[in-house]
């Protein structure tokens, strides 16, 4: 786990530096208060600070012979893969259906729920998102080829 923590700390540090770099290109203040660069700057500083803390803790650890992945880390990787799949399928199947399928798959991965519960939750999420955002709030969502 030592090496995985080190890699994660370095990736987070690079992400924070990237956020800082791009936030400096936006105005910090605007006419009415904080500008578009205010929030990203502070988020970037927070990410850099946390990444530095992770990297420092990695080097404080004495034992470097731990396994690279722990069992819960594998589950996290599976969830990240599900996020990527849902993101890639959204233009084809639409936002509502994509989010519903993601919720059902994640329930199965993380909670080990039964297939029936995952399917019902996925269907209710799909209908709920479509109704709340599409009809009630009138927010246009990507519909994809399916039209939902």
Beta strands, then each sheet from edge to edge (+ up, - down):
strand 1: 29-30
strand 2: 33-34
sheet 1: 1+ 2-
end
